[in-house]
Amino acid sequence: MNLPSISRRKHYRLVKPKSPLLDYIYKSLERKKKVPGEPEEPTSTLVLTSRQSCFFVDVRVFKENRRTTDTLQWAFAGTSESWYDDSNGKRFARWSHWIDSKTEEPEVDQGEMITLKNGDVLERGVNVDAVSGEETVYEELWSDLEIMAVGVEDVRVCAVFRVDDEEKNARGLFVRVGGWCQSVLKIGKELTVERWERVAHGSEPVRGSWERVVHVGSEDLLRPTDIPFDNPQKFNVVEQRGFTWRLVEYDTWNL
């Protein structure tokens, strides 16, 4: 059974182009230490994805002294899909950006997904390198986190809310999976991003409280504390701080 997922990025790696000209450029830049030669992870990157319609919110903020900061590297949200290529047996995934912190016209976001022996997934794709301006291959290593039960023992929750307000030129997406919530709201070109984590109290994992661990922007977004997750009939629509957040997906399951 496919389940919602909480994916944490372990590292990012730029794979050098093979053309002689670009190889010369990269060797020159390496001598100046401007191109990373080894896998690195300067960000706290988390992706929450729902099961039914594959809504996702991807939030990437920089780290400082191994601690998450409120300095945004990139945030985007939308829907994803994956498939196998019967001709070569490879698995691919594509992420359609409905909201993007960097642009109003996102490029195709697609990569090959390679499952490693330890269960981690290596994503390999092509993007435009910021240094050379040329297309180059990148790699990202992902690991799925355990989805914890919160509030009710042995019950896991996934919920997705969306704002689509043409009059205010606003788009928003909120995704909760287990003990994590992430949301993105874009009004015109102004962006607000939040990440919430359920922090356990004592030795009982189902008890605890929600804590906001990332906040970027000027708006206050939909909070997990605004929603009675144990009674979905009460929160099909949540009016919150001038915006209407509509429930578009709700899922519970036991492990």
Backbone as CSV, one residue per row, in Angstrom:
resi,resn,N_x,N_y,N_z,CA_x,CA_y,CA_z,C_x,C_y,C_z
1,MET,0.838,-1.192,0.000,0.000,0.000,0.000,0.875,1.246,0.000
2,ASN,0.655,2.141,-0.953,1.358,3.405,-0.968,0.865,4.271,0.179
3,LEU,1.782,4.978,0.817,1.454,5.833,1.944,1.968,7.242,1.683
4,PRO,1.430,8.223,2.414,2.063,9.543,2.374,3.522,9.424,2.800
5,SER,4.314,10.432,2.524,5.740,10.327,2.834,6.294,11.630,3.399
6,ILE,7.333,11.458,4.216,8.133,12.559,4.745,9.558,12.304,4.282
7,SER,10.037,13.083,3.339,11.359,12.839,2.740,12.323,13.943,3.148
8,ARG,13.457,13.524,3.684,14.497,14.482,4.076,15.703,14.310,3.159
9,ARG,16.187,15.433,2.635,17.353,15.342,1.756,18.621,15.208,2.580
10,LYS,19.469,14.235,2.198,20.731,14.024,2.894,21.880,14.793,2.258
11,HIS,21.867,14.890,0.936,22.908,15.677,0.284,22.531,16.052,-1.138
12,TYR,23.238,17.057,-1.632,23.139,17.508,-3.018,24.527,17.428,-3.623
13,ARG,24.587,16.989,-4.887,25.875,16.877,-5.562,25.730,17.310,-7.004
14,LEU,26.646,18.145,-7.455,26.685,18.574,-8.843,27.609,17.634,-9.603
15,VAL,27.089,17.007,-10.650,27.879,16.101,-11.483,28.403,16.895,-12.668
16,LYS,29.692,16.900,-12.849,30.311,17.759,-13.847,29.935,17.353,-15.268
17,PRO,29.721,18.328,-16.163,29.505,18.022,-17.580,30.757,17.406,-18.184
18,LYS,30.579,16.681,-19.281,31.692,15.951,-19.883,32.322,16.648,-21.083
19,SER,31.723,17.757,-21.543,32.301,18.428,-22.705,33.657,19.021,-22.341
20,PRO,34.642,19.028,-23.255,35.988,19.537,-22.943,35.977,20.975,-22.439
21,LEU,35.143,21.840,-23.048,35.116,23.234,-22.643,34.631,23.379,-21.211
22,LEU,33.487,22.722,-20.911,32.951,22.842,-19.550,33.853,22.157,-18.534
23,ASP,34.518,21.085,-18.942,35.441,20.417,-18.035,36.588,21.360,-17.671
24,TYR,37.073,22.118,-18.645,38.127,23.096,-18.383,37.627,24.191,-17.436
25,ILE,36.382,24.675,-17.679,35.805,25.708,-16.822,35.704,25.218,-15.378
26,TYR,35.233,23.975,-15.215,35.040,23.459,-13.865,36.361,23.214,-13.151
27,LYS,37.377,22.764,-13.894,38.677,22.566,-13.266,39.233,23.897,-12.776
28,SER,39.018,24.959,-13.576,39.466,26.283,-13.179,38.727,26.756,-11.933
29,LEU,37.409,26.526,-11.905,36.605,26.945,-10.753,36.929,26.125,-9.509
30,GLU,37.244,24.845,-9.717,37.602,24.005,-8.576,38.856,24.520,-7.891
31,ARG,39.820,24.984,-8.695,41.045,25.517,-8.115,40.748,26.735,-7.252
32,LYS,39.675,27.463,-7.608,39.271,28.627,-6.819,38.256,28.247,-5.738
33,LYS,37.976,26.952,-5.638,37.052,26.417,-4.630,35.655,27.022,-4.753
34,LYS,35.201,27.174,-5.994,33.873,27.710,-6.238,32.882,26.643,-6.689
35,VAL,33.332,25.444,-6.860,32.453,24.359,-7.264,32.595,23.223,-6.260
36,PRO,31.498,22.742,-5.670,31.607,21.642,-4.710,32.035,20.361,-5.403
37,GLY,33.064,19.730,-4.875,33.532,18.495,-5.480,32.897,17.261,-4.870
38,GLU,32.427,17.367,-3.628,31.855,16.236,-2.916,30.408,16.534,-2.547
39,PRO,29.616,15.489,-2.280,28.234,15.711,-1.834,28.213,16.575,-0.574
40,GLU,27.252,17.502,-0.507,27.139,18.359,0.657,25.672,18.645,0.927
41,GLU,25.365,19.117,2.135,23.994,19.478,2.467,23.996,20.738,3.325
42,PRO,23.920,21.905,2.672,23.909,23.171,3.418,22.525,23.570,3.910
43,THR,21.495,22.767,3.589,20.123,23.147,3.918,19.440,22.091,4.787
44,SER,18.353,22.521,5.389,17.383,21.594,5.973,16.242,21.497,4.975
45,THR,16.183,20.387,4.261,15.211,20.205,3.183,14.270,19.068,3.524
46,LEU,12.972,19.383,3.529,11.952,18.402,3.871,10.819,18.490,2.856
47,VAL,10.338,17.326,2.402,9.229,17.260,1.455,8.128,16.397,2.046
48,LEU,6.931,16.959,2.161,5.756,16.220,2.627,4.862,15.955,1.428
49,THR,4.485,14.683,1.236,3.697,14.288,0.059,2.501,13.462,0.496
50,SER,1.321,13.795,-0.032,0.103,13.054,0.291,-0.010,11.799,-0.574
51,ARG,-0.945,10.925,-0.208,-1.068,9.648,-0.908,-2.019,9.715,-2.102
52,GLN,-3.182,10.314,-1.954,-4.229,10.181,-2.967,-3.943,10.979,-4.229
53,SER,-3.684,12.259,-4.080,-3.440,13.123,-5.236,-1.992,13.567,-5.341
54,CYS,-1.146,13.078,-4.436,0.290,13.378,-4.447,0.570,14.885,-4.385
55,PHE,-0.208,15.602,-3.542,0.141,16.984,-3.243,1.444,16.982,-2.446
56,PHE,2.280,17.997,-2.668,3.522,18.065,-1.910,3.862,19.512,-1.589
57,VAL,4.612,19.683,-0.491,5.236,20.963,-0.159,6.703,20.675,0.144
58,ASP,7.591,21.348,-0.584,9.044,21.167,-0.476,9.620,22.470,0.062
59,VAL,10.213,22.417,1.263,10.778,23.604,1.903,12.259,23.366,2.164
60,ARG,13.088,24.340,1.720,14.535,24.234,1.863,15.059,25.526,2.485
61,VAL,15.545,25.413,3.712,16.115,26.569,4.402,17.558,26.243,4.772
62,PHE,18.379,27.284,4.834,19.788,27.083,5.136,19.988,26.720,6.606
63,LYS,21.071,25.988,6.842,21.462,25.631,8.200,22.674,26.457,8.625
64,GLU,22.757,26.685,9.919,23.909,27.368,10.486,24.307,26.640,11.756
65,ASN,25.554,26.182,11.790,26.027,25.369,12.922,25.100,24.184,13.160
66,ARG,24.672,23.572,12.034,23.814,22.369,12.045,22.393,22.650,12.511
67,ARG,22.048,23.911,12.714,20.701,24.258,13.167,19.932,24.928,12.033
68,THR,18.630,24.640,11.967,17.771,25.219,10.942,17.623,26.714,11.171
69,THR,17.682,27.473,10.071,17.487,28.918,10.146,16.198,29.290,9.417
70,ASP,15.861,30.587,9.432,14.706,31.094,8.694,15.140,31.764,7.389
71,THR,16.290,31.364,6.865,16.784,31.890,5.597,16.426,30.908,4.493
72,LEU,15.546,31.329,3.600,15.012,30.423,2.586,15.994,30.234,1.435
73,GLN,16.186,28.972,1.051,16.936,28.658,-0.162,15.990,28.449,-1.334
74,TRP,14.882,27.730,-1.073,13.898,27.477,-2.120,12.678,26.850,-1.462
75,ALA,11.519,27.159,-1.966,10.279,26.504,-1.534,9.357,26.402,-2.732
76,PHE,8.720,25.254,-2.886,7.757,25.082,-3.959,6.752,24.014,-3.566
77,ALA,5.605,24.040,-4.237,4.516,23.145,-3.871,3.658,22.872,-5.088
78,GLY,3.003,21.723,-5.079,2.150,21.350,-6.206,1.768,19.885,-6.125
79,THR,1.872,19.193,-7.250,1.572,17.763,-7.309,2.720,17.029,-7.990
80,SER,2.857,15.761,-7.649,3.931,14.952,-8.223,3.370,13.674,-8.823
81,GLU,4.159,13.044,-9.653,3.802,11.756,-10.253,5.069,10.954,-10.479
82,SER,4.943,9.637,-10.516,6.088,8.776,-10.796,5.653,7.633,-11.694
83,TRP,6.604,7.082,-12.432,6.308,6.012,-13.376,7.571,5.236,-13.714
84,TYR,7.367,4.047,-14.275,8.471,3.214,-14.750,8.531,3.273,-16.268
85,ASP,9.730,3.362,-16.792,9.951,3.302,-18.226,10.143,1.836,-18.603
86,ASP,9.170,1.251,-19.312,9.221,-0.170,-19.639,10.404,-0.525,-20.527
87,SER,10.928,0.451,-21.261,12.028,0.150,-22.177,13.347,-0.101,-21.459
88,ASN,13.509,0.483,-20.270,14.775,0.289,-19.560,14.599,-0.068,-18.082
89,GLY,13.343,-0.132,-17.615,13.076,-0.515,-16.238,13.386,0.548,-15.208
90,LYS,13.695,1.760,-15.648,14.033,2.832,-14.717,12.770,3.531,-14.205
91,ARG,12.866,4.066,-12.996,11.744,4.809,-12.405,12.040,6.300,-12.453
92,PHE,11.024,7.077,-12.829,11.173,8.519,-12.927,10.086,9.204,-12.099
93,ALA,10.332,10.459,-11.756,9.347,11.263,-11.032,9.357,12.673,-11.604
94,ARG,8.180,13.308,-11.520,8.042,14.686,-11.986,7.256,15.475,-10.955
95,TRP,7.721,16.710,-10.692,7.062,17.592,-9.729,6.559,18.821,-10.471
96,SER,5.253,19.032,-10.455,4.643,20.195,-11.094,4.503,21.294,-10.052
97,HIS,5.177,22.423,-10.266,5.220,23.508,-9.294,4.021,24.432,-9.502
98,TRP,3.046,24.346,-8.623,1.904,25.266,-8.632,2.282,26.582,-7.967
99,ILE,3.173,26.501,-6.985,3.750,27.666,-6.309,5.256,27.475,-6.310
100,ASP,6.006,28.551,-6.598,7.461,28.457,-6.643,8.033,29.781,-6.136
101,SER,8.951,29.703,-5.180,9.513,30.928,-4.603,10.450,31.643,-5.558
102,LYS,10.948,30.950,-6.577,11.960,31.531,-7.454,11.401,32.123,-8.739
103,THR,10.251,31.639,-9.197,9.795,32.030,-10.519,8.290,31.884,-10.652
104,GLU,7.734,32.596,-11.636,6.331,32.438,-11.985,6.147,31.409,-13.096
105,GLU,7.243,31.019,-13.733,7.194,30.064,-14.844,8.225,28.964,-14.610
106,PRO,7.918,28.015,-13.728,8.886,26.955,-13.405,9.197,26.078,-14.617
107,GLU,10.445,25.645,-14.693,10.848,24.698,-15.732,10.446,23.292,-15.308
108,VAL,10.600,22.350,-16.236,10.274,20.959,-15.935,11.188,20.462,-14.815
109,ASP,10.588,19.893,-13.788,11.317,19.357,-12.638,11.126,17.847,-12.652
110,GLN,12.115,17.140,-13.158,11.978,15.698,-13.365,13.309,15.017,-13.131
111,GLY,13.270,13.812,-12.574,14.508,13.089,-12.341,14.288,11.591,-12.306
112,GLU,15.386,10.869,-12.470,15.377,9.412,-12.315,15.535,9.095,-10.840
113,MET,14.753,8.128,-10.344,14.760,7.773,-8.931,15.345,6.377,-8.778
114,ILE,16.479,6.277,-8.104,17.198,5.012,-7.955,17.154,4.603,-6.494
115,THR,16.495,3.492,-6.191,16.405,3.010,-4.813,17.670,2.245,-4.452
116,LEU,18.324,2.657,-3.370,19.562,2.024,-2.929,19.263,0.870,-1.973
117,LYS,20.277,0.084,-1.670,20.086,-1.110,-0.849,19.581,-0.774,0.557
118,ASN,19.959,0.387,1.072,19.537,0.751,2.434,18.169,1.418,2.469
119,GLY,17.506,1.519,1.297,16.184,2.129,1.225,16.192,3.589,0.847
120,ASP,17.343,4.257,0.920,17.427,5.639,0.466,17.190,5.705,-1.042
121,VAL,16.831,6.892,-1.517,16.566,7.081,-2.944,17.505,8.151,-3.487
122,LEU,18.213,7.816,-4.563,19.087,8.761,-5.240,18.337,9.333,-6.437
123,GLU,18.131,10.641,-6.409,17.478,11.334,-7.519,18.551,11.919,-8.424
124,ARG,18.423,11.663,-9.716,19.392,12.191,-10.675,18.641,12.882,-11.801
125,GLY,18.981,14.126,-12.072,18.294,14.874,-13.115,19.199,15.906,-13.747
126,VAL,18.594,16.814,-14.506,19.334,17.849,-15.221,18.758,19.206,-14.850
127,ASN,19.631,20.161,-14.521,19.193,21.527,-14.292,20.215,22.496,-14.874
128,VAL,19.926,23.778,-14.786,20.835,24.797,-15.295,21.766,25.219,-14.168
129,ASP,23.063,25.031,-14.372,24.047,25.354,-13.352,24.180,26.864,-13.199
130,ALA,24.115,27.341,-11.948,24.191,28.776,-11.685,25.559,29.358,-12.011
131,VAL,26.610,28.525,-12.012,27.965,29.017,-12.269,28.219,29.197,-13.755
132,SER,27.947,28.146,-14.533,28.282,28.177,-15.957,27.121,28.603,-16.853
133,GLY,25.882,28.499,-16.332,24.714,28.781,-17.157,24.370,27.652,-18.106
134,GLU,25.076,26.529,-17.992,24.861,25.383,-18.865,24.054,24.306,-18.147
135,GLU,23.383,23.468,-18.935,22.687,22.324,-18.341,23.715,21.327,-17.811
136,THR,23.472,20.830,-16.629,24.383,19.859,-16.033,23.588,18.872,-15.188
137,VAL,24.204,17.789,-14.837,23.537,16.729,-14.076,23.711,16.985,-12.580
138,TYR,22.628,16.790,-11.823,22.699,16.906,-10.371,22.262,15.589,-9.745
139,GLU,22.633,15.379,-8.484,22.164,14.238,-7.703,21.716,14.722,-6.335
140,GLU,20.600,14.161,-5.863,20.110,14.420,-4.512,19.823,13.086,-3.847
141,LEU,20.259,12.935,-2.610,20.023,11.701,-1.867,18.931,11.950,-0.842
142,TRP,17.887,11.092,-0.870,16.709,11.268,-0.017,16.516,10.068,0.909
143,SER,16.012,10.359,2.096,15.672,9.315,3.060,14.295,9.614,3.629
144,ASP,13.449,8.589,3.748,12.106,8.775,4.294,12.131,8.645,5.817
145,LEU,11.456,9.570,6.482,11.335,9.526,7.932,10.112,8.716,8.332
146,GLU,10.149,8.192,9.548,9.001,7.447,10.071,7.835,8.399,10.288
147,ILE,6.642,7.960,9.927,5.429,8.749,10.138,4.860,8.380,11.506
148,MET,4.872,9.346,12.411,4.462,9.085,13.780,2.964,9.288,13.960
149,ALA,2.390,8.514,14.877,1.016,8.760,15.300,1.008,9.962,16.228
150,VAL,0.015,10.831,16.065,-0.072,12.044,16.873,-1.494,12.179,17.403
151,GLY,-1.637,12.298,18.691,-2.944,12.557,19.290,-3.736,11.315,19.605
152,VAL,-3.812,10.384,18.659,-4.547,9.132,18.877,-3.589,7.987,18.585
153,GLU,-3.423,7.109,19.522,-2.438,6.043,19.415,-2.690,5.180,18.182
154,ASP,-1.622,4.910,17.420,-1.609,4.034,16.246,-2.348,4.607,15.039
155,VAL,-2.835,5.834,15.091,-3.501,6.449,13.947,-2.595,7.532,13.364
156,ARG,-2.317,7.402,12.064,-1.514,8.400,11.363,-2.447,9.270,10.527
157,VAL,-2.100,10.551,10.375,-2.969,11.504,9.684,-2.200,12.203,8.575
158,CYS,-2.867,12.357,7.430,-2.386,13.225,6.362,-3.542,14.139,5.970
159,ALA,-3.269,15.437,5.849,-4.300,16.393,5.456,-3.689,17.440,4.545
160,VAL,-4.492,17.863,3.555,-4.036,18.871,2.591,-5.094,19.960,2.486
161,PHE,-4.666,21.213,2.636,-5.535,22.370,2.465,-4.960,23.258,1.357
162,ARG,-5.877,23.936,0.645,-5.419,24.770,-0.473,-6.145,26.108,-0.465
163,VAL,-5.401,27.165,-0.829,-5.961,28.482,-1.092,-5.792,28.762,-2.584
164,ASP,-6.893,29.146,-3.237,-6.829,29.538,-4.648,-7.756,30.738,-4.819
165,ASP,-7.201,31.926,-4.614,-7.984,33.158,-4.569,-7.516,34.084,-5.690
166,GLU,-8.233,34.064,-6.818,-7.837,34.887,-7.959,-7.953,36.375,-7.654
167,GLU,-8.976,36.751,-6.883,-9.182,38.164,-6.573,-7.995,38.744,-5.819
168,LYS,-7.438,37.982,-4.889,-6.288,38.443,-4.116,-4.967,38.007,-4.736
169,ASN,-5.039,37.325,-5.893,-3.843,36.795,-6.556,-3.027,35.951,-5.593
170,ALA,-3.743,35.041,-4.892,-3.108,34.256,-3.841,-3.260,32.759,-4.110
171,ARG,-2.176,32.049,-3.871,-2.173,30.592,-3.922,-1.481,30.063,-2.670
172,GLY,-2.067,29.035,-2.078,-1.449,28.467,-0.889,-1.664,26.972,-0.823
173,LEU,-0.726,26.264,-0.210,-0.857,24.823,-0.012,-0.281,24.469,1.360
174,PHE,-1.057,23.689,2.112,-0.673,23.215,3.446,-0.744,21.702,3.409
175,VAL,0.320,21.027,3.823,0.332,19.562,3.884,0.816,19.132,5.254
176,ARG,0.021,18.269,5.883,0.447,17.639,7.121,0.607,16.146,6.872
177,VAL,1.733,15.587,7.315,1.944,14.143,7.325,2.499,13.783,8.700
178,GLY,1.709,13.029,9.474,2.151,12.640,10.802,2.442,13.840,11.680
179,GLY,3.677,13.901,12.185,4.069,14.967,13.092,4.771,16.131,12.430
180,TRP,4.557,16.312,11.119,5.149,17.438,10.401,4.076,18.151,9.581
181,CYS,4.161,19.482,9.520,3.311,20.298,8.650,4.200,21.300,7.917
182,GLN,3.895,21.530,6.648,4.572,22.585,5.896,3.538,23.315,5.053
183,SER,3.727,24.622,4.905,2.783,25.398,4.109,3.514,26.511,3.371
184,VAL,2.961,26.846,2.206,3.485,27.919,1.366,2.299,28.752,0.909
185,LEU,2.409,30.084,1.038,1.385,31.002,0.555,2.074,32.084,-0.255
186,LYS,1.614,32.274,-1.506,2.186,33.303,-2.372,1.079,34.260,-2.783
187,ILE,1.265,35.545,-2.437,0.316,36.607,-2.775,1.042,37.537,-3.739
188,GLY,0.675,37.485,-5.016,1.476,38.198,-6.002,2.860,37.598,-6.029
189,LYS,3.871,38.391,-5.678,5.241,37.877,-5.604,5.735,37.750,-4.167
190,GLU,4.843,38.028,-3.202,5.220,37.933,-1.790,4.978,36.511,-1.277
191,LEU,5.989,35.925,-0.663,5.934,34.524,-0.249,6.066,34.398,1.259
192,THR,5.258,33.506,1.847,5.418,33.121,3.240,5.494,31.603,3.319
193,VAL,6.412,31.117,4.145,6.668,29.677,4.267,6.729,29.323,5.745
194,GLU,6.119,28.184,6.104,6.213,27.714,7.487,6.434,26.203,7.520
195,ARG,7.111,25.808,8.608,7.254,24.381,8.931,6.965,24.205,10.415
196,TRP,6.102,23.221,10.725,5.763,22.903,12.105,6.162,21.462,12.402
197,GLU,6.617,21.242,13.635,6.983,19.897,14.078,6.273,19.580,15.385
198,ARG,5.779,18.341,15.481,5.171,17.874,16.730,6.282,17.375,17.642
199,VAL,6.464,18.052,18.767,7.536,17.726,19.700,6.957,16.929,20.857
200,ALA,7.496,15.723,21.070,6.979,14.828,22.097,7.305,15.341,23.490
201,HIS,6.412,15.054,24.418,6.636,15.359,25.833,6.833,14.048,26.573
202,GLY,7.963,13.903,27.210,8.215,12.680,27.954,8.439,11.495,27.039
203,SER,8.041,10.320,27.495,8.301,9.074,26.768,7.131,8.629,25.902
204,GLU,6.033,9.373,25.898,4.858,8.984,25.122,4.842,9.759,23.802
205,PRO,5.101,9.081,22.654,5.236,9.781,21.377,3.955,10.426,20.877
206,VAL,2.774,9.920,21.315,1.534,10.490,20.794,1.172,11.793,21.485
207,ARG,1.824,12.081,22.608,1.556,13.322,23.315,2.625,14.351,22.956
208,GLY,2.298,15.601,23.147,3.258,16.634,22.834,2.555,17.873,22.345
209,SER,3.304,18.762,21.710,2.725,20.005,21.226,3.374,20.379,19.905
210,TRP,2.638,21.185,19.128,3.154,21.658,17.850,4.049,22.873,18.080
211,GLU,5.214,22.861,17.419,6.132,23.986,17.498,6.502,24.433,16.089
212,ARG,6.441,25.741,15.854,6.842,26.273,14.547,8.364,26.375,14.514
213,VAL,8.983,25.664,13.578,10.444,25.608,13.522,11.003,26.420,12.361
214,VAL,10.152,26.801,11.398,10.582,27.656,10.287,9.467,28.653,9.993
215,HIS,9.835,29.920,9.865,8.884,30.937,9.417,9.639,31.947,8.562
216,VAL,9.222,32.071,7.306,9.817,33.025,6.373,8.684,33.839,5.767
217,GLY,8.757,35.161,5.832,7.722,35.996,5.245,6.932,36.753,6.281
218,SER,5.930,37.493,5.803,5.203,38.419,6.667,3.826,37.924,7.099
219,GLU,3.310,36.885,6.456,1.970,36.402,6.784,2.010,35.332,7.869
220,ASP,0.892,35.181,8.583,0.689,34.041,9.479,-0.180,33.036,8.741
221,LEU,0.322,31.834,8.575,-0.368,30.833,7.767,-1.242,29.931,8.628
222,LEU,-1.953,29.042,7.948,-2.761,28.041,8.630,-1.867,27.215,9.549
223,ARG,-2.298,27.060,10.781,-1.506,26.340,11.769,-2.152,24.997,12.096
224,PRO,-1.355,24.006,12.461,-1.969,22.730,12.873,-2.853,22.880,14.089
225,THR,-2.581,23.896,14.907,-3.402,24.118,16.091,-4.751,24.740,15.740
226,ASP,-4.924,25.207,14.502,-6.206,25.774,14.066,-7.209,24.696,13.643
227,ILE,-6.756,23.435,13.549,-7.554,22.397,12.890,-7.855,21.254,13.860
228,PRO,-9.124,20.894,14.041,-9.480,19.715,14.864,-9.328,18.438,14.046
229,PHE,-8.119,17.918,13.963,-7.848,16.786,13.065,-8.629,15.528,13.419
230,ASP,-9.088,15.431,14.655,-9.836,14.238,15.053,-11.296,14.297,14.626
231,ASN,-11.725,15.403,14.021,-13.117,15.544,13.582,-13.142,16.249,12.225
232,PRO,-12.868,15.518,11.128,-12.713,16.155,9.811,-13.961,16.857,9.303
233,GLN,-15.161,16.470,9.785,-16.382,17.120,9.314,-16.418,18.599,9.701
234,LYS,-15.627,18.972,10.703,-15.658,20.346,11.198,-14.677,21.268,10.466
235,PHE,-13.827,20.721,9.617,-12.814,21.601,9.053,-12.665,21.447,7.535
236,ASN,-13.777,21.210,6.823,-13.698,21.203,5.365,-13.257,22.562,4.822
237,VAL,-13.642,23.623,5.518,-13.222,24.981,5.164,-12.760,25.672,6.436
238,VAL,-11.571,26.265,6.395,-11.038,26.996,7.540,-10.783,28.434,7.113
239,GLU,-11.506,29.363,7.727,-11.278,30.789,7.481,-10.195,31.240,8.443
240,GLN,-9.092,31.665,7.884,-7.948,31.967,8.735,-7.190,33.161,8.199
241,ARG,-7.157,34.239,8.993,-6.359,35.429,8.703,-6.601,35.965,7.295
242,GLY,-7.892,36.032,6.919,-8.255,36.647,5.656,-8.246,35.742,4.449
243,PHE,-7.927,34.468,4.653,-7.897,33.524,3.535,-8.743,32.291,3.848
244,THR,-9.292,31.711,2.790,-10.102,30.500,2.921,-9.260,29.298,2.516
245,TRP,-8.964,28.456,3.491,-8.214,27.220,3.247,-9.223,26.074,3.132
246,ARG,-9.266,25.434,1.998,-10.230,24.355,1.745,-9.533,22.993,1.818
247,LEU,-10.161,22.089,2.533,-9.636,20.725,2.640,-9.812,20.007,1.297
248,VAL,-8.725,19.534,0.713,-8.800,18.836,-0.572,-8.370,17.377,-0.452
249,GLU,-7.800,17.002,0.685,-7.449,15.589,0.892,-7.301,15.320,2.380
250,TYR,-7.862,14.177,2.820,-7.756,13.782,4.227,-7.603,12.275,4.267
251,ASP,-6.646,11.816,5.064,-6.278,10.401,5.050,-5.848,9.978,6.450
252,THR,-6.362,8.828,6.924,-5.855,8.239,8.156,-5.579,6.771,7.906
253,TRP,-4.639,6.224,8.666,-4.311,4.810,8.504,-3.583,4.313,9.757
254,ASN,-3.606,3.004,9.924,-2.891,2.343,11.007,-1.743,1.542,10.434
255,LEU,-0.697,1.399,11.202,0.452,0.591,10.789,0.427,-0.726,11.521
